[in-house]
Amino acid sequence: MKKEEVVHLHKLLVRVKKCFEANSLNCEFEKYNELDNTPLNVQRSKEEHKRAIFVFASEMASMAAKKLSCGVVD
């Protein structure tokens, strides 16, 4: 992927994060927030944006797994 595509994917995931927060889905993205890297930081390297994407996706997957293990399915 080109850097622009990686940044675009990062932007899309941040929109998902905002939807989670707007709907009070009790989602904390601690590791992602610790990175202090947003899609607006275009000066950051492609690798830094990739890392943010993987950390974010990992946290989303963990939250989904927890909800499934608790029997919470919408």
Backbone hydrogen bonds in HBPLUS format (Angstrom, degrees):
<---DONOR---> <-ACCEPTOR-->    atom                        ^
c    i                          cat <-CA-CA->   ^        H-A-AA   ^      H-
h    n   atom  resd res      DA  || num        DHA   H-A  angle D-A-AA Bond
n    s   type  num  typ     dist DA aas  dist angle  dist       angle   num
A0005-GLU N   A0002-LYS O   3.05 MM   3  5.30 121.9  2.40 102.9 117.0     1
A0006-VAL N   A0002-LYS O   3.05 MM   4  6.41 155.0  2.12 153.2 160.8     2
A0007-VAL N   A0003-LYS O   2.89 MM   4  6.15 164.5  1.92 159.3 162.9     3
A0008-HIS N   A0004-GLU O   2.94 MM   4  6.10 149.6  2.03 138.6 147.5     4
A0009-LEU N   A0005-GLU O   2.95 MM   4  6.21 158.8  1.99 147.8 152.6     5
A0010-HIS N   A0006-VAL O   2.94 MM   4  6.20 155.4  2.00 146.8 154.2     6
A0011-LYS N   A0007-VAL O   2.90 MM   4  6.20 151.0  1.98 146.1 153.8     7
A0012-LEU N   A0008-HIS O   2.98 MM   4  6.35 154.6  2.05 149.3 155.9     8
A0013-LEU N   A0009-LEU O   3.00 MM   4  6.30 157.9  2.05 152.2 157.6     9
A0014-VAL N   A0010-HIS O   3.04 MM   4  6.30 148.4  2.15 145.7 154.4    10
A0015-ARG N   A0011-LYS O   3.07 MM   4  6.41 144.8  2.20 143.8 153.3    11
A0016-VAL N   A0012-LEU O   3.09 MM   4  6.49 147.3  2.20 143.4 152.2    12
A0017-LYS N   A0013-LEU O   2.94 MM   4  6.23 155.9  1.99 145.8 152.4    13
A0018-LYS N   A0014-VAL O   2.94 MM   4  6.23 155.3  2.01 146.0 151.9    14
A0019-CYS N   A0015-ARG O   3.02 MM   4  6.30 148.4  2.12 142.4 150.8    15
A0020-PHE N   A0016-VAL O   2.95 MM   4  6.29 156.9  2.00 152.9 159.0    16
A0021-GLU N   A0017-LYS O   2.96 MM   4  6.26 161.9  1.99 152.0 156.7    17
A0022-ALA N   A0018-LYS O   2.82 MM   4  5.96 155.7  1.88 146.3 153.4    18
A0023-ASN N   A0019-CYS O   3.01 MM   4  6.11 142.3  2.16 144.0 152.7    19
A0025-LEU N   A0020-PHE O   3.10 MM   5  5.38 166.4  2.12 152.6 154.8    20
A0024-SER N   A0021-GLU O   3.17 MM   3  5.06 160.8  2.20 105.6 107.8    21
A0033-ASN N   A0029-PHE O   2.81 MM   4  5.97 165.0  1.84 157.4 162.3    22
A0034-GLU N   A0030-GLU O   2.89 MM   4  6.08 145.9  2.00 147.8 157.4    23
A0035-LEU N   A0032-TYR O   3.09 MM   3  5.42 139.8  2.26 104.2 115.0    24
A0036-ASP N   A0033-ASN O   3.19 MM   3  5.56 145.4  2.31 106.6 115.5    25
A0041-ASN N   A0038-THR O   2.92 MM   3  5.50 163.1  1.95 118.2 123.8    26
A0044-ARG N   A0041-ASN O   2.98 MM   3  5.70 162.5  2.01 119.6 125.2    27
A0049-HIS N   A0045-SER O   3.18 MM   4  6.58 154.1  2.25 148.9 155.4    28
A0050-LYS N   A0046-LYS O   2.90 MM   4  6.19 154.5  1.96 149.2 157.2    29
A0051-ARG N   A0047-GLU O   2.91 MM   4  6.10 157.6  1.96 145.7 151.5    30
A0052-ALA N   A0048-GLU O   3.06 MM   4  6.29 156.3  2.12 141.1 147.2    31
A0053-ILE N   A0049-HIS O   2.97 MM   4  6.25 155.3  2.03 148.3 154.8    32
A0054-PHE N   A0050-LYS O   2.92 MM   4  6.23 164.2  1.95 157.1 160.5    33
A0055-VAL N   A0051-ARG O   2.89 MM   4  6.06 162.5  1.92 155.1 159.9    34
A0056-PHE N   A0052-ALA O   2.94 MM   4  6.00 164.2  1.96 146.8 151.7    35
A0057-ALA N   A0053-ILE O   2.87 MM   4  6.03 168.5  1.89 153.6 157.1    36
A0058-SER N   A0054-PHE O   2.91 MM   4  5.94 152.9  1.99 141.1 148.9    37
A0059-GLU N   A0055-VAL O   2.99 MM   4  6.25 157.2  2.04 149.4 155.0    38
A0060-MET N   A0056-PHE O   2.95 MM   4  6.26 155.5  2.02 151.1 158.4    39
A0061-ALA N   A0057-ALA O   2.92 MM   4  6.13 158.6  1.96 148.0 153.7    40
A0062-SER N   A0058-SER O   2.96 MM   4  6.19 155.0  2.03 146.9 153.7    41
A0063-MET N   A0059-GLU O   3.02 MM   4  6.23 158.3  2.07 146.8 152.1    42
A0064-ALA N   A0060-MET O   2.98 MM   4  6.21 157.4  2.03 148.8 155.0    43
A0065-ALA N   A0061-ALA O   2.92 MM   4  6.11 157.1  1.97 147.8 154.0    44
A0066-LYS N   A0062-SER O   2.96 MM   4  6.21 155.8  2.02 147.7 154.0    45
A0067-LYS N   A0063-MET O   3.04 MM   4  6.29 159.6  2.08 148.1 153.1    46
A0068-LEU N   A0064-ALA O   2.95 MM   4  6.18 155.4  2.01 148.0 155.0    47
A0069-SER N   A0065-ALA O   2.89 MM   4  6.08 155.2  1.95 148.3 155.1    48
A0070-CYS N   A0066-LYS O   3.05 MM   4  6.23 134.5  2.27 140.3 151.7    49
A0072-VAL N   A0067-LYS O   2.81 MM   5  5.07 147.0  1.92 167.7 159.8    50
A0071-GLY N   A0068-LEU O   3.07 MM   3  5.01 152.0  2.15  98.2 106.9    51
